[in-house]
């Protein structure tokens, strides 16, 4: 499914089949790393599903799709530069197909927005970062599995290091006025997300 979406998207901008294959292989290789338990192709599929539910609200669908495919292409748990490096990877890929410069810039900005998930002046960006966080507002059993997958990605850290860091990251969302920036996603996920996060923090505090 994802490959078909990506291929159809690139066919709009390049006729070089080998380039399209190379770009897709690069995405698939990164997101299929055995070290990835949550930030993988399934995460992209979930985000795509969420974005399709609000597609009529999105101004630049193609750029948002590129942001989706590249936003976690670089993901190393010990690095604080994942978003920056992912944005650079997107810029390189989009320049190779001659994507318009102003849209390349927007794509990079959308990827960088996933670092803090702060409110943006661009509605597409807010919908994108909300879709990225939509897992937070899922049913508890799904959320619990998500939290376990994240823990596996950070397996190099013992609990006494991981738990405080995870609690700090979760508290960051609770300290926001709203976790979700758009009315569309706020209505769907806000209350459940806060409940899930509170519950995970409580569980982490007991360990």
C-alpha positions as a printed NumPy array, in Angstrom:
array([[  0.   ,   0.   ,   0.   ],
       [  2.649,   2.522,   1.029],
       [  4.837,   1.737,  -1.964],
       [  1.896,   2.28 ,  -4.288],
       [  1.106,   5.655,  -2.71 ],
       [  4.76 ,   6.694,  -2.878],
       [  5.187,   5.533,  -6.476],
       [  2.031,   7.316,  -7.649],
       [  3.204,  10.476,  -5.892],
       [  6.642,  10.442,  -7.507],
       [  5.236,   9.651, -10.937],
       [  3.804,  13.172, -10.913],
       [  7.284,  14.67 , -10.741],
       [  9.699,  12.263, -12.417],
       [  9.599,   9.617, -15.13 ],
       [ 12.848,   7.992, -13.932],
       [ 11.675,   4.579, -12.736],
       [ 15.082,   3.69 , -11.321],
       [ 15.129,   6.867,  -9.233],
       [ 11.659,   6.122,  -7.863],
       [ 12.749,   2.589,  -6.948],
       [ 15.931,   3.869,  -5.307],
       [ 14.045,   6.431,  -3.237],
       [ 11.467,   3.865,  -2.134],
       [ 14.117,   1.281,  -1.275],
       [ 15.818,   3.882,   0.905],
       [ 12.589,   4.566,   2.783],
       [ 11.74 ,   0.885,   3.178],
       [ 15.238,   0.018,   4.387],
       [ 15.245,   2.702,   7.092],
       [ 11.729,   2.096,   8.392],
       [ 12.202,  -1.693,   8.363],
       [ 15.261,  -1.642,  10.618],
       [ 15.048,  -4.397,  13.263],
       [ 15.743,  -1.714,  15.884],
       [ 12.426,  -0.064,  15.071],
       [  9.449,  -1.362,  17.001],
       [  7.158,   1.668,  16.675],
       [  8.716,   4.174,  14.251],
       [  8.296,   1.804,  11.327],
       [  6.173,   1.339,   8.205],
       [  3.119,   0.544,  10.338],
       [  3.445,   3.99 ,  11.907],
       [  3.413,   5.533,   8.424],
       [  0.325,   3.526,   7.478],
       [ -1.479,   4.659,  10.608],
       [ -0.597,   8.295,   9.93 ],
       [ -1.722,   8.006,   6.315],
       [ -5.058,   6.592,   7.461],
       [ -5.564,   9.484,   9.864],
       [ -4.624,  12.106,   7.286],
       [ -6.982,  10.603,   4.728],
       [ -9.868,  11.118,   7.18 ],
       [ -9.289,  14.89 ,   7.013],
       [ -7.992,  15.164,   3.46 ],
       [-10.552,  17.802,   2.494],
       [ -8.968,  20.119,   5.085],
       [ -5.463,  19.726,   3.646],
       [ -4.214,  22.387,   1.234],
       [ -1.075,  20.702,  -0.125],
       [ -1.602,  16.946,  -0.056],
       [  1.54 ,  16.054,  -2.008],
       [  3.873,  17.962,   0.304],
       [  2.183,  16.438,   3.339],
       [  2.708,  12.965,   1.877],
       [  6.404,  13.658,   1.385],
       [  6.583,  14.88 ,   4.982],
       [  4.924,  11.656,   6.102],
       [  7.357,   9.392,   4.254],
       [ 10.461,  11.231,   5.42 ],
       [  9.649,  12.545,   8.905],
       [ 11.161,   9.548,  10.745],
       [ 13.473,   8.219,   8.055],
       [ 16.382,   8.914,  10.395],
       [ 15.653,   7.59 ,  13.867],
       [ 18.323,   6.825,  16.428],
       [ 17.285,   6.784,  20.079],
       [ 20.594,   8.234,  21.267],
       [ 20.395,  11.228,  18.916],
       [ 18.68 ,  14.589,  19.327],
       [ 19.096,  15.383,  15.64 ],
       [ 16.707,  12.852,  14.114],
       [ 14.249,  15.448,  12.828],
       [ 17.021,  17.649,  11.446],
       [ 18.637,  14.745,   9.626],
       [ 15.265,  13.487,   8.373],
       [ 14.505,  16.955,   7.002],
       [ 17.851,  16.979,   5.193],
       [ 17.104,  13.546,   3.722],
       [ 13.768,  14.859,   2.467],
       [ 15.376,  17.934,   0.936],
       [ 17.904,  15.774,  -0.899],
       [ 15.217,  13.414,  -2.216],
       [ 12.839,  16.169,  -3.294],
       [ 15.59 ,  18.128,  -5.005],
       [ 16.456,  14.983,  -6.994],
       [ 12.976,  14.981,  -8.551],
       [ 12.86 ,  18.742,  -9.133],
       [ 10.148,  19.419,  -6.547],
       [  9.348,  23.158,  -6.256],
       [ 11.754,  24.91 ,  -3.882],
       [  9.084,  26.556,  -1.746],
       [  7.389,  23.189,  -1.247],
       [ 10.685,  21.515,  -0.36 ],
       [ 11.092,  24.186,   2.327],
       [  7.571,  23.542,   3.625],
       [  8.211,  19.792,   3.777],
       [ 11.371,  20.341,   5.816],
       [  9.49 ,  22.677,   8.16 ],
       [  6.732,  20.105,   8.672],
       [  9.271,  17.427,   9.537],
       [ 11.032,  19.748,  11.987],
       [  7.655,  20.542,  13.577],
       [  7.487,  16.951,  14.864],
       [ 10.365,  17.765,  17.222],
       [  8.253,  19.875,  19.593],
       [  4.687,  19.498,  18.256],
       [  4.039,  23.172,  18.98 ],
       [  1.204,  25.075,  17.333],
       [  2.055,  26.216,  13.801],
       [  0.608,  29.054,  11.73 ],
       [  0.232,  26.511,   8.906],
       [ -2.893,  24.356,   9.178],
       [ -1.438,  21.494,   7.111],
       [  1.46 ,  21.308,   9.551],
       [ -0.91 ,  21.155,  12.518],
       [ -2.905,  18.348,  10.908],
       [  0.353,  16.529,  10.196],
       [  1.725,  16.74 ,  13.734],
       [ -1.702,  15.793,  15.118],
       [ -1.755,  12.679,  12.934],
       [  1.736,  11.869,  14.192],
       [  0.393,  11.927,  17.772],
       [ -2.917,  10.201,  17.048],
       [ -1.696,   6.963,  18.659],
       [ -1.855,   8.781,  22.009],
       [ -5.632,   8.937,  21.727],
       [ -6.219,   5.321,  20.782],
       [ -7.965,   2.746,  22.936],
       [ -5.948,   1.819,  26.015],
       [ -4.891,  -1.642,  24.798],
       [ -3.524,  -0.157,  21.575],
       [ -1.835,   2.639,  23.511],
       [ -0.308,   0.135,  25.916],
       [  1.183,  -1.823,  23.016],
       [  2.529,   1.453,  21.577],
       [  4.203,   2.276,  24.904],
       [  5.789,  -1.192,  24.97 ],
       [  7.069,  -0.752,  21.421],
       [  8.664,   2.572,  22.351],
       [ 10.249,   0.925,  25.387],
       [ 11.772,  -1.752,  23.11 ],
       [ 13.296,   0.967,  20.932],
       [ 14.955,   2.386,  24.047],
       [ 16.04 ,  -1.031,  25.325],
       [ 19.652,   0.136,  25.684],
       [ 18.555,   2.23 ,  28.661],
       [ 17.763,   0.635,  32.054],
       [ 14.48 ,   1.536,  33.77 ],
       [ 16.105,   3.989,  36.17 ],
       [ 17.189,   6.05 ,  33.163],
       [ 14.285,   5.409,  30.811],
       [ 11.359,   5.954,  33.184],
       [ 12.191,   9.537,  34.25 ],
       [ 12.905,  10.505,  30.647],
       [  9.685,   8.967,  29.392],
       [  7.671,  10.631,  32.155],
       [  9.218,  14.   ,  31.267],
       [  8.322,  13.536,  27.598],
       [  4.755,  12.562,  28.47 ],
       [  4.38 ,  15.435,  30.911],
       [  5.388,  17.799,  28.107],
       [  2.144,  16.911,  26.34 ],
       [  0.05 ,  17.338,  29.467],
       [  1.591,  20.767,  30.067],
       [  0.342,  21.975,  26.694],
       [ -2.992,  23.788,  26.56 ],
       [ -4.028,  21.143,  24.056],
       [ -2.159,  18.066,  22.837],
       [ -3.923,  18.26 ,  19.47 ],
       [ -3.705,  21.536,  17.575],
       [ -6.699,  21.124,  15.269],
       [-10.38 ,  20.904,  16.215],
       [-10.675,  17.823,  14.021],
       [ -8.147,  15.723,  15.93 ],
       [ -8.827,  17.332,  19.297],
       [-12.416,  16.196,  19.191],
       [-11.379,  12.653,  18.251],
       [ -8.433,  12.089,  20.561],
       [ -7.783,  14.763,  23.225],
       [ -9.656,  13.304,  26.194],
       [ -8.519,   9.723,  25.62 ],
       [ -4.927,  10.839,  25.055],
       [ -4.767,  12.673,  28.373],
       [ -6.269,   9.678,  30.15 ],
       [ -3.774,   7.3  ,  28.515],
       [ -0.811,   9.516,  29.325],
       [ -1.873,   9.92 ,  32.956],
       [ -2.191,   6.147,  33.24 ],
       [  1.24 ,   5.483,  31.705],
       [  2.878,   8.038,  34.023],
       [  1.24 ,   6.303,  36.982],
       [  2.523,   2.909,  35.818],
       [  6.045,   4.285,  35.301],
       [  6.005,   5.775,  38.786],
       [  5.277,   2.335,  40.292],
       [  8.235,   0.621,  38.617]])
